[in-house]
Amino acid sequence: MELAAQARRNRSLTMHINKMHSVRTIALVARDLGEDEDWLGQIAIEMEPEDGLIWVYGPDHEDGVMAFSEFGIESLQNLIAIHRDGNK
């Protein structure tokens, strides 16, 4: 009985662990996709964190720089296709 109570307490302390292990900056993504970084920034502004967009801050980027998880790069590629189709 004591073990069951301890197990319930331990489960209530379980924390969410983020499964994202790396991100790529917008400059790197633009280079890899052969796209203009400024244009990608304009369309990526539509994205939310749940779309795979995060902001990274550091001494060289005090205002932040866009970065994308793998899912974020896929989301961005979908936006690229939408924006290209809309311009035809």
C-alpha positions as CSV (number, residue, x, y, z in Angstrom):
1,M,0.0,0.0,0.0
2,E,2.8,2.4,0.8
3,L,4.5,1.7,-2.5
4,A,1.3,2.6,-4.4
5,A,1.0,5.9,-2.5
6,Q,4.7,6.7,-3.3
7,A,4.2,5.8,-7.0
8,R,1.2,8.2,-7.1
9,R,3.3,11.0,-5.5
10,N,6.1,10.4,-8.0
11,R,3.8,10.6,-11.0
12,S,2.4,13.9,-9.8
13,L,6.0,15.3,-9.9
14,T,6.6,14.2,-13.4
15,M,7.7,17.2,-15.5
16,H,7.2,17.7,-19.2
17,I,10.4,17.1,-21.1
18,N,10.9,19.0,-24.3
19,K,11.9,16.6,-27.1
20,M,13.5,19.2,-29.3
21,H,17.2,18.6,-29.2
22,S,18.4,21.2,-31.8
23,V,17.3,24.2,-33.9
24,R,18.6,25.9,-37.0
25,T,18.8,29.6,-37.4
26,I,16.9,31.4,-40.1
27,A,20.2,32.2,-41.9
28,L,21.1,28.5,-42.0
29,V,17.6,27.4,-43.1
30,A,17.6,30.1,-45.9
31,R,21.0,28.9,-47.1
32,D,20.0,25.3,-47.1
33,L,16.7,26.0,-48.9
34,G,18.2,28.5,-51.3
35,E,15.9,31.2,-50.2
36,D,16.3,34.9,-49.3
37,E,16.6,35.2,-45.5
38,D,14.7,38.5,-45.3
39,W,11.8,37.0,-47.3
40,L,11.7,33.9,-45.1
41,G,11.6,36.2,-42.1
42,Q,8.6,38.0,-43.5
43,I,6.6,34.8,-44.0
44,A,7.9,33.1,-40.8
45,I,6.4,35.9,-38.7
46,E,3.1,34.1,-39.2
47,M,4.4,31.1,-37.3
48,E,3.9,30.3,-33.6
49,P,6.0,28.3,-31.2
50,E,3.8,25.3,-31.7
51,D,4.7,25.5,-35.4
52,G,8.3,25.0,-34.5
53,L,9.5,28.6,-34.4
54,I,11.6,29.8,-31.5
55,W,13.7,32.9,-30.8
56,V,17.3,32.5,-29.7
57,Y,19.1,35.3,-27.8
58,G,22.8,35.7,-27.2
59,P,25.5,38.4,-27.0
60,D,25.5,38.7,-30.8
61,H,21.7,38.6,-31.0
62,E,20.3,40.6,-28.1
63,D,17.1,41.3,-30.1
64,G,16.8,37.6,-30.9
65,V,17.2,35.6,-34.0
66,M,14.5,33.2,-35.5
67,A,15.3,29.5,-35.3
68,F,13.4,26.4,-36.3
69,S,13.0,22.9,-35.1
70,E,12.9,20.1,-37.7
71,F,9.1,20.4,-37.6
72,G,9.5,24.2,-37.9
73,I,11.4,23.8,-41.1
74,E,8.6,21.6,-42.5
75,S,6.1,24.2,-41.4
76,L,8.2,26.9,-43.1
77,Q,8.4,25.0,-46.3
78,N,4.6,24.7,-46.3
79,L,4.3,28.5,-45.9
80,I,6.8,28.9,-48.7
81,A,4.6,26.8,-51.0
82,I,1.5,28.7,-49.9
83,H,3.1,32.1,-50.6
84,R,4.4,31.0,-53.9
85,D,1.1,29.6,-55.0
86,G,-0.6,32.9,-53.9
87,N,1.7,34.9,-56.1
88,K,0.9,33.0,-59.3
